[in-house]
Structure formats: structure tokens, C-alpha cells
Amino acid sequence: MTTFDRETLRALADEGNERALDRLADLAEARADVQELSDLLDEGCLHAGELLTRRAAAARDLRELQRIADAGYDEASEVLDRLLGGSGG
């Protein structure tokens, strides 16, 4: 996989490039930068929502799952419902 510098990706993302937003999320995930992932989700990056949901589900962090769902990543609601329903593991 080719890596690009964060500044270039940020510039592309600021111009509306969703793929660049996804790569920024991958970089943030690699650094375990949950705050940047949250910021990217707030910008509409669904890939960041997916990564955050995975983390929150693994930690069984119900509040974080609700926050992610409220930020617009619907799959977090599904994971939250499964955990609350007792079928999440």
C-alpha cells in the first residue's frame, strides 16, 4: 500500500475527497488516535465510524457506541442494540 503524507491527504479531504478522508482514518487508527477518528466521523467519514465502532464494541463501551450512532454511523446503533439485547457475545 502506498502511503501519502497526512497534509496532502488533509488537503484532498478538505476539497471533498472521501477516499482521502478514509486514508486519514486509517492513519489515525494506526496511531490509535481516537480523537482524530472522532473528528473525522464528525466530518462525515463513515470509515472512521466503522473503526470507532469496532473499538467501542471490543471494549463494550455502550456510551461511545451511542455517541458514534448519534454522530451518524447507523451500524453503531445495531451493535449497541445487540449488546443491550444480550446477543452481542
Beta strands, then each sheet from edge to edge (+ up, - down):
end
